[in-house]
Amino acid sequence: MSYDPDQRKLLSVVSHGSVIFTTTLIFGLGIPLAILLISDDPVVKSNAKEAMNFQLNVWAWSIVIGILTFLTLGLLGFILIPLGFLIHWGMSIWAILFVLGNVNQPVRYPFILRPL
C-alpha cells in the first residue's frame, strides 16, 4: 500500500512538534494520540507512539530529577530547569529534522523507556 509522503511528513512533524509547543501533559499526549487514532499509515503511527513515549519519559524523569535535585541542592537546583528545557526541546527538534529528512523511517529517541 502506498502512503502520501507529504501527509506522512506533516503528521509525523506535528506529533513530535506537539512535545515542543505543549508543555502540558494533556496536549503533549493528546495531539499524538489523536494522530495515532486517525492515521492508518504505519510510519505515522510509529512516530506518534514515539512522541507519546518521549513525552511520558520527559515528565517522569523531570519529576525524579526534580525531587533529587531539590533534596541535594535545595532551591539552587532550580537553576538547572533551563538546561532540562534545552535538552527536551533539542531532542524534539532533532526528531522533527529526522522526519523531514527520512520520511519513510520512524524516529527512535535514544535513552528512553517505551511503555507504549
DSSP file (Angstrom, degrees, kcal/mol; ACC not computed):
  #  RESIDUE AA STRUCTURE BP1 BP2  ACC     N-H-->O    O-->H-N    N-H-->O    O-->H-N    TCO  KAPPA ALPHA  PHI   PSI    X-CA   Y-CA   Z-CA
    1    1 A M              0   0    0      0, 0.0     2,-0.4     0, 0.0     0, 0.0   0.000 360.0 360.0 360.0 139.6    0.0    0.0    0.0
    2    2 A S        -     0   0    0      2,-0.0     2,-0.3     3,-0.0     0, 0.0  -0.803 360.0-160.3-101.2 136.3    1.3    3.5   -0.9
    3    3 A Y        -     0   0    0     -2,-0.4     3,-0.0    38,-0.0     0, 0.0  -0.875  30.0-102.6-116.3 149.0    1.0    6.4    1.5
    4    4 A D     >  -     0   0    0     -2,-0.3     4,-2.5     1,-0.2     5,-0.2  -0.562  26.8-154.2 -69.7 116.9    1.2   10.1    0.8
    5    5 A P  H  > S+     0   0    0      0, 0.0     4,-2.4     0, 0.0    -1,-0.2   0.836  92.5  53.1 -65.5 -31.7    4.7   11.2    1.8
    6    6 A D  H  > S+     0   0    0      2,-0.2     4,-2.6     1,-0.2     5,-0.2   0.916 112.1  44.1 -69.0 -41.5    3.6   14.8    2.4
    7    7 A Q  H  > S+     0   0    0      2,-0.2     4,-2.7     1,-0.2     5,-0.3   0.902 113.3  52.2 -67.2 -40.2    0.9   13.7    4.7
    8    8 A R  H  X S+     0   0    0     -4,-2.5     4,-2.0     1,-0.2    -2,-0.2   0.925 112.3  45.7 -58.9 -45.5    3.2   11.3    6.4
    9    9 A K  H  X S+     0   0    0     -4,-2.4     4,-2.6     2,-0.2    -2,-0.2   0.928 113.9  48.4 -64.7 -46.7    5.8   14.1    6.9
   10   10 A L  H  X S+     0   0    0     -4,-2.6     4,-2.5     1,-0.2    -2,-0.2   0.941 113.9  44.3 -61.3 -50.4    3.2   16.6    8.2
   11   11 A L  H  X S+     0   0    0     -4,-2.7     4,-2.0     1,-0.2    -1,-0.2   0.867 114.9  49.3 -66.9 -35.1    1.5   14.2   10.7
   12   12 A S  H  X S+     0   0    0     -4,-2.0     4,-2.1    -5,-0.3     5,-0.2   0.909 111.9  48.2 -68.8 -41.2    4.9   13.0   12.0
   13   13 A V  H  X S+     0   0    0     -4,-2.6     4,-3.0     1,-0.2    -2,-0.2   0.907 111.3  50.4 -64.8 -41.1    6.2   16.5   12.4
   14   14 A V  H  X S+     0   0    0     -4,-2.5     4,-1.9     2,-0.2    -1,-0.2   0.893 108.5  53.7 -64.3 -39.2    3.0   17.6   14.2
   15   15 A S  H  < S+     0   0    0     -4,-2.0     4,-0.5     1,-0.2    -2,-0.2   0.949 117.5  35.1 -58.9 -49.5    3.4   14.5   16.5
   16   16 A H  H >X S+     0   0    0     -4,-2.1     3,-0.7     1,-0.2     4,-0.6   0.831 115.5  56.5 -76.8 -31.5    6.9   15.4   17.5
   17   17 A G  H >X S+     0   0    0     -4,-3.0     4,-2.3     1,-0.2     3,-0.7   0.787  93.4  68.8 -69.1 -27.6    6.3   19.2   17.4
   18   18 A S  H 3X S+     0   0    0     -4,-1.9     4,-1.4     1,-0.3    -1,-0.2   0.808  92.2  60.7 -61.8 -27.5    3.5   18.9   19.9
   19   19 A V  H <4 S+     0   0    0     -3,-0.7    -1,-0.3    -4,-0.5    -2,-0.2   0.859 109.4  41.9 -66.8 -34.7    6.1   18.0   22.5
   20   20 A I  H << S+     0   0    0     -3,-0.7    -2,-0.2    -4,-0.6    -1,-0.2   0.930 118.8  41.8 -75.4 -47.6    7.8   21.4   22.0
   21   21 A F  H  < S+     0   0    0     -4,-2.3     2,-0.5     1,-0.2    -2,-0.2   0.573 113.8  51.7 -85.4  -9.2    4.7   23.6   21.8
   22   22 A T     <  +     0   0    0     -4,-1.4    -1,-0.2    -5,-0.2     6,-0.0  -0.909  52.0 175.9-129.8 107.1    2.7   22.0   24.6
   23   23 A T        +     0   0    0     -2,-0.5     2,-0.3    -3,-0.1    -1,-0.1   0.514  59.0  95.1 -86.0  -4.0    4.4   21.6   27.9
   24   24 A T  S  > S-     0   0    0      1,-0.1     4,-2.3     0, 0.0     5,-0.2  -0.682  77.7-133.6 -86.5 144.1    1.3   20.3   29.5
   25   25 A L  H  > S+     0   0    0     -2,-0.3     4,-1.8     1,-0.2     5,-0.3   0.840 100.9  59.9 -64.4 -35.0    1.0   16.5   29.6
   26   26 A I  H  > S+     0   0    0      1,-0.2     4,-2.3     2,-0.2    -1,-0.2   0.950 114.9  32.1 -62.4 -50.9   -2.6   16.5   28.3
   27   27 A F  H  > S+     0   0    0      2,-0.2     4,-2.2     1,-0.2    -1,-0.2   0.862 114.6  60.1 -76.1 -35.0   -1.9   18.2   25.0
   28   28 A G  H  < S+     0   0    0     -4,-2.3    -1,-0.2     1,-0.2    -2,-0.2   0.817 120.5  27.9 -62.2 -30.5    1.6   16.7   24.7
   29   29 A L  H  X S+     0   0    0     -4,-1.8     4,-2.0    -5,-0.2    -2,-0.2   0.737 116.8  61.7 -95.7 -30.8    0.0   13.3   24.7
   30   30 A G  H  X S+     0   0    0     -4,-2.3     4,-2.5    -5,-0.3    -3,-0.2   0.894 100.8  50.3 -67.3 -42.1   -3.4   14.3   23.2
   31   31 A I  H  X S+     0   0    0     -4,-2.2     4,-2.1     2,-0.2    -1,-0.2   0.956 115.0  41.7 -65.6 -50.9   -2.1   15.5   19.9
   32   32 A P  H  > S+     0   0    0      0, 0.0     4,-2.7     0, 0.0    -1,-0.2   0.872 114.1  54.6 -64.0 -32.8    0.0   12.4   19.1
   33   33 A L  H  X S+     0   0    0     -4,-2.0     4,-2.1     2,-0.2    -2,-0.2   0.923 107.8  48.6 -64.5 -42.8   -2.8   10.2   20.4
   34   34 A A  H  X S+     0   0    0     -4,-2.5     4,-2.0     2,-0.2    -1,-0.2   0.911 112.8  48.2 -61.9 -41.8   -5.3   11.8   18.0
   35   35 A I  H  X S+     0   0    0     -4,-2.1     4,-2.0     1,-0.2    -2,-0.2   0.897 109.6  53.3 -65.0 -40.0   -2.9   11.4   15.1
   36   36 A L  H  < S+     0   0    0     -4,-2.7    -1,-0.2     1,-0.2    -2,-0.2   0.887 112.4  44.9 -59.6 -39.9   -2.4    7.7   16.2
   37   37 A L  H  < S+     0   0    0     -4,-2.1    -2,-0.2     1,-0.2    -1,-0.2   0.820 117.7  41.1 -77.0 -31.4   -6.2    7.2   16.1
   38   38 A I  H  < S+     0   0    0     -4,-2.0     2,-0.3    -5,-0.2    -2,-0.2   0.728 101.5  77.5 -92.2 -20.5   -6.9    8.9   12.8
   39   39 A S     <  -     0   0    0     -4,-2.0     0, 0.0    -5,-0.2     0, 0.0  -0.637  48.3-171.8 -93.8 146.6   -4.0    7.7   10.7
   40   40 A D        +     0   0    0     -2,-0.3    -1,-0.1     5,-0.0    -4,-0.1   0.317  55.5 112.4-110.4   4.5   -3.6    4.3    9.1
   41   41 A D     >  -     0   0    0      1,-0.1     4,-2.5   -37,-0.0     5,-0.2  -0.664  61.5-147.7 -79.2 123.4    0.0    5.0    8.0
   42   42 A P  H  > S+     0   0    0      0, 0.0     4,-2.1     0, 0.0    -1,-0.1   0.841  97.1  50.5 -64.4 -32.9    2.4    2.7   10.0
   43   43 A V  H  > S+     0   0    0      2,-0.2     4,-2.4     1,-0.2    64,-0.2   0.909 111.9  47.5 -70.5 -41.2    5.2    5.2   10.0
   44   44 A V  H  > S+     0   0    0      2,-0.2     4,-2.6     1,-0.2     5,-0.2   0.921 112.3  50.0 -64.1 -43.9    2.9    8.0   11.3
   45   45 A K  H  X S+     0   0    0     -4,-2.5     4,-2.4     2,-0.2    -2,-0.2   0.911 111.2  49.0 -60.8 -42.4    1.6    5.6   13.9
   46   46 A S  H  X S+     0   0    0     -4,-2.1     4,-2.3     1,-0.2    -2,-0.2   0.907 112.0  48.3 -64.2 -42.1    5.1    4.7   15.0
   47   47 A N  H  X S+     0   0    0     -4,-2.4     4,-2.3     2,-0.2    -2,-0.2   0.886 110.7  51.3 -65.5 -38.5    6.1    8.4   15.2
   48   48 A A  H  X S+     0   0    0     -4,-2.6     4,-2.1     2,-0.2    -2,-0.2   0.917 111.6  47.2 -64.9 -42.9    3.0    9.2   17.2
   49   49 A K  H  X S+     0   0    0     -4,-2.4     4,-2.8     2,-0.2    -2,-0.2   0.910 112.1  50.2 -63.2 -42.0    3.8    6.4   19.7
   50   50 A E  H  X S+     0   0    0     -4,-2.3     4,-2.5     1,-0.2    -2,-0.2   0.891 109.1  51.3 -65.5 -38.7    7.4    7.5   19.9
   51   51 A A  H  X S+     0   0    0     -4,-2.3     4,-2.3     2,-0.2    -1,-0.2   0.902 111.9  47.3 -63.9 -40.6    6.3   11.1   20.6
   52   52 A M  H  X S+     0   0    0     -4,-2.1     4,-2.5     2,-0.2    -2,-0.2   0.917 111.7  50.3 -67.2 -42.3    4.0   10.0   23.4
   53   53 A N  H  X S+     0   0    0     -4,-2.8     4,-2.3     1,-0.2    -2,-0.2   0.909 111.1  49.4 -60.3 -41.8    6.7    7.7   24.9
   54   54 A F  H  X S+     0   0    0     -4,-2.5     4,-2.7     2,-0.2    -2,-0.2   0.925 110.6  49.6 -63.7 -44.2    9.1   10.7   24.8
   55   55 A Q  H  X S+     0   0    0     -4,-2.3     4,-2.3     1,-0.2    -2,-0.2   0.911 111.3  49.2 -62.4 -42.4    6.6   13.0   26.5
   56   56 A L  H  X S+     0   0    0     -4,-2.5     4,-2.6     1,-0.2    -1,-0.2   0.909 112.2  48.9 -62.7 -41.4    5.9   10.4   29.2
   57   57 A N  H  X S+     0   0    0     -4,-2.3     4,-3.0     2,-0.2     5,-0.3   0.910 108.9  52.7 -63.8 -42.8    9.7   10.0   29.7
   58   58 A V  H  X S+     0   0    0     -4,-2.7     4,-2.0     1,-0.2    -2,-0.2   0.934 113.5  43.3 -59.2 -46.8   10.2   13.7   30.0
   59   59 A W  H  X S+     0   0    0     -4,-2.3     4,-1.9     2,-0.2    -2,-0.2   0.930 116.1  46.8 -66.4 -45.1    7.6   14.1   32.6
   60   60 A A  H  X S+     0   0    0     -4,-2.6     4,-2.2     1,-0.2    -2,-0.2   0.946 116.6  42.8 -63.6 -48.7    8.6   11.0   34.6
   61   61 A W  H  X S+     0   0    0     -4,-3.0     4,-3.0     1,-0.2     5,-0.3   0.830 110.1  57.7 -69.1 -30.7   12.3   11.9   34.6
   62   62 A S  H  X S+     0   0    0     -4,-2.0     4,-2.3    -5,-0.3    -1,-0.2   0.907 108.8  46.1 -63.8 -40.7   11.6   15.6   35.3
   63   63 A I  H  X S+     0   0    0     -4,-1.9     4,-2.4     2,-0.2     5,-0.2   0.946 116.3  44.2 -66.1 -48.1    9.8   14.6   38.5
   64   64 A V  H  X S+     0   0    0     -4,-2.2     4,-2.4     2,-0.2     5,-0.2   0.954 119.0  41.6 -62.7 -50.8   12.5   12.2   39.6
   65   65 A I  H  X S+     0   0    0     -4,-3.0     4,-2.8     1,-0.2     5,-0.2   0.876 113.4  54.9 -66.6 -36.8   15.4   14.5   38.8
   66   66 A G  H  X S+     0   0    0     -4,-2.3     4,-2.4    -5,-0.3    -1,-0.2   0.923 110.5  44.8 -61.6 -45.2   13.5   17.5   40.2
   67   67 A I  H  X S+     0   0    0     -4,-2.4     4,-2.5     2,-0.2    -2,-0.2   0.938 115.7  46.6 -65.2 -46.5   13.0   15.8   43.6
   68   68 A L  H  X S+     0   0    0     -4,-2.4     4,-1.8    -5,-0.2     5,-0.2   0.897 113.3  49.3 -64.0 -39.0   16.5   14.6   43.8
   69   69 A T  H  X>S+     0   0    0     -4,-2.8     4,-3.3    -5,-0.2     5,-0.7   0.918 111.6  48.7 -65.8 -42.6   17.9   18.0   42.8
   70   70 A F  H  X5S+     0   0    0     -4,-2.4     4,-1.3    -5,-0.2    -2,-0.2   0.904 111.9  49.9 -64.0 -40.1   15.7   19.7   45.3
   71   71 A L  H  <5S+     0   0    0     -4,-2.5    -1,-0.2    -5,-0.2    -2,-0.2   0.826 122.1  32.3 -68.4 -30.4   16.9   17.3   48.0
   72   72 A T  H  <5S+     0   0    0     -4,-1.8    -2,-0.2    -5,-0.2    -3,-0.2   0.860 136.0  19.9 -95.0 -39.5   20.5   17.7   47.2
   73   73 A L  H ><5S-     0   0    0     -4,-3.3     3,-1.2     1,-0.3    -3,-0.2   0.529  87.8-154.1-109.0  -9.0   20.8   21.3   46.1
   74   74 A G  G ><< -     0   0    0     -4,-1.3     3,-1.7    -5,-0.7    -1,-0.3  -0.401  69.5 -16.0  67.7-146.1   17.7   22.9   47.5
   75   75 A L  G >  S+     0   0    0      1,-0.3     3,-1.5     2,-0.2    -1,-0.2   0.711 128.6  74.1 -66.2 -19.8   16.3   25.9   45.7
   76   76 A L  G X  S+     0   0    0     -3,-1.2     3,-1.6     1,-0.3    -1,-0.3   0.788  82.8  71.2 -61.7 -26.5   19.7   26.3   44.0
   77   77 A G  G X  S+     0   0    0     -3,-1.7     3,-1.8     1,-0.3    -1,-0.3   0.705  78.2  75.8 -63.6 -20.7   18.6   23.3   41.9
   78   78 A F  G X  S+     0   0    0     -3,-1.5     3,-1.1     1,-0.3    -1,-0.3   0.657  78.8  73.7 -68.0 -13.7   16.0   25.4   40.1
   79   79 A I  G <  S+     0   0    0     -3,-1.6     4,-0.3     1,-0.2    -1,-0.3   0.780  89.5  60.9 -65.6 -25.4   18.9   27.0   38.1
   80   80 A L  G <> S+     0   0    0     -3,-1.8     4,-1.6    -4,-0.2     3,-0.4   0.565  77.8  90.3 -80.1  -8.8   19.0   23.7   36.2
   81   81 A I  H <> S+     0   0    0     -3,-1.1     4,-2.0     1,-0.2     3,-0.2   0.901  83.1  53.2 -58.3 -45.0   15.5   23.9   34.9
   82   82 A P  H  > S+     0   0    0      0, 0.0     4,-2.3     0, 0.0    -1,-0.2   0.868 105.2  56.1 -60.0 -33.2   16.5   25.8   31.7
   83   83 A L  H  > S+     0   0    0     -3,-0.4     4,-2.1    -4,-0.3    -2,-0.2   0.904 105.9  51.2 -62.3 -40.8   19.0   23.0   30.9
   84   84 A G  H  X S+     0   0    0     -4,-1.6     4,-2.5    -3,-0.2    -1,-0.2   0.905 110.0  48.6 -62.4 -42.4   16.2   20.5   31.1
   85   85 A F  H  X S+     0   0    0     -4,-2.0     4,-3.1     2,-0.2     5,-0.3   0.896 109.0  53.6 -65.5 -39.0   14.1   22.5   28.7
   86   86 A L  H  X S+     0   0    0     -4,-2.3     4,-2.3     2,-0.2    -2,-0.2   0.910 112.2  43.9 -61.9 -41.9   17.0   22.8   26.3
   87   87 A I  H  X S+     0   0    0     -4,-2.1     4,-2.4     2,-0.2     5,-0.2   0.930 115.1  49.7 -66.7 -45.3   17.5   19.0   26.2
   88   88 A H  H  X S+     0   0    0     -4,-2.5     4,-1.6     1,-0.2    -2,-0.2   0.943 117.8  38.2 -58.3 -52.3   13.8   18.4   25.9
   89   89 A W  H  X S+     0   0    0     -4,-3.1     4,-2.7     1,-0.2     5,-0.2   0.861 113.4  57.2 -71.1 -35.5   13.3   20.9   23.0
   90   90 A G  H  X S+     0   0    0     -4,-2.3     4,-2.3    -5,-0.3    -2,-0.2   0.913 107.6  47.0 -61.8 -42.9   16.6   19.9   21.4
   91   91 A M  H  X S+     0   0    0     -4,-2.4     4,-2.1     2,-0.2    -1,-0.2   0.883 112.6  50.3 -66.2 -37.7   15.6   16.2   21.2
   92   92 A S  H  X S+     0   0    0     -4,-1.6     4,-2.2    -5,-0.2    -2,-0.2   0.906 110.7  48.5 -67.0 -41.2   12.2   17.2   19.8
   93   93 A I  H  X S+     0   0    0     -4,-2.7     4,-2.5     2,-0.2     5,-0.2   0.900 109.7  53.1 -65.2 -40.0   13.9   19.5   17.1
   94   94 A W  H  X S+     0   0    0     -4,-2.3     4,-2.3    -5,-0.2    -2,-0.2   0.918 109.0  49.7 -58.8 -43.6   16.2   16.6   16.3
   95   95 A A  H  X S+     0   0    0     -4,-2.1     4,-2.5     2,-0.2    -2,-0.2   0.900 110.2  50.1 -63.7 -41.1   13.2   14.3   15.8
   96   96 A I  H  X S+     0   0    0     -4,-2.2     4,-2.3     2,-0.2    -2,-0.2   0.929 112.0  47.2 -63.2 -44.9   11.5   16.9   13.5
   97   97 A L  H  X S+     0   0    0     -4,-2.5     4,-1.5     1,-0.2    -2,-0.2   0.873 110.8  52.8 -64.6 -36.6   14.6   17.2   11.4
   98   98 A F  H  X S+     0   0    0     -4,-2.3     4,-2.2    -5,-0.2    -2,-0.2   0.929 109.6  48.2 -62.5 -45.9   15.0   13.5   11.2
   99   99 A V  H  < S+     0   0    0     -4,-2.5    -2,-0.2     1,-0.2    -1,-0.2   0.900 109.6  52.9 -61.9 -41.8   11.4   13.1   10.0
  100  100 A L  H  < S+     0   0    0     -4,-2.3     3,-0.3     1,-0.2    -1,-0.2   0.820 117.5  37.7 -65.3 -29.9   11.9   15.8    7.4
  101  101 A G  H  < S+     0   0    0     -4,-1.5     2,-0.3     1,-0.2    -2,-0.2   0.718 124.5  37.3 -92.2 -23.5   15.0   14.0    6.0
  102  102 A N    ><  +     0   0    0     -4,-2.2     3,-1.5    -5,-0.1    -1,-0.2  -0.680  63.1 168.9-131.1  76.4   13.8   10.4    6.4
  103  103 A V  T 3  S+     0   0    0     -2,-0.3    -1,-0.1    -3,-0.3    -4,-0.1   0.744  77.4  48.6 -66.2 -24.1   10.1   10.4    5.5
  104  104 A N  T 3  S+     0   0    0      2,-0.1    -1,-0.3   -61,-0.0    -5,-0.1   0.327 101.2  72.6 -99.8   8.1    9.9    6.5    5.4
  105  105 A Q  S <  S-     0   0    0     -3,-1.5    -3,-0.1    -6,-0.1     2,-0.1  -0.983  76.5-130.0-126.8 127.8   11.6    5.8    8.6
  106  106 A P        -     0   0    0      0, 0.0     2,-0.2     0, 0.0   -62,-0.1  -0.401  29.6-108.2 -73.1 153.2   10.1    6.4   12.1
  107  107 A V        -     0   0    0    -64,-0.2     2,-0.4    -2,-0.1   -57,-0.1  -0.523  25.1-163.2 -77.4 143.9   12.1    8.2   14.7
  108  108 A R        -     0   0    0     -2,-0.2   -61,-0.0   -58,-0.0    -1,-0.0  -0.918  13.6-145.1-128.4 106.1   13.6    6.4   17.7
  109  109 A Y    >   -     0   0    0     -2,-0.4     3,-0.6     1,-0.1     2,-0.2  -0.456  23.7-120.7 -65.6 138.2   14.6    8.7   20.6
  110  110 A P  T 3  S+     0   0    0      0, 0.0    -1,-0.1     0, 0.0     0, 0.0  -0.509  84.3  14.0 -79.1 151.9   17.8    7.4   22.3
  111  111 A F  T 3  S+     0   0    0      1,-0.2     2,-0.3    -2,-0.2    -2,-0.0   0.765  93.0 123.7  63.1  32.6   17.8    6.5   26.0
  112  112 A I    <   -     0   0    0     -3,-0.6     2,-0.3     2,-0.0    -1,-0.2  -0.886  60.2-121.5-120.3 157.0   14.0    6.4   26.7
  113  113 A L        -     0   0    0     -2,-0.3   -56,-0.2   -60,-0.2   -57,-0.1  -0.709  21.3-147.7 -87.9 145.9   11.7    3.8   28.0
  114  114 A R        +     0   0    0     -2,-0.3   -61,-0.1     1,-0.1   -64,-0.0  -0.751  29.5 161.7-120.9  83.3    8.9    2.8   25.7
  115  115 A P              0   0    0      0, 0.0    -1,-0.1     0, 0.0   -62,-0.0   0.731 360.0 360.0 -73.2 -20.0    5.7    1.8   27.6
  116  116 A L              0   0    0    -67,-0.2   -66,-0.1   -66,-0.0    -2,-0.1   0.420 360.0 360.0-102.3 360.0    3.6    2.2   24.5
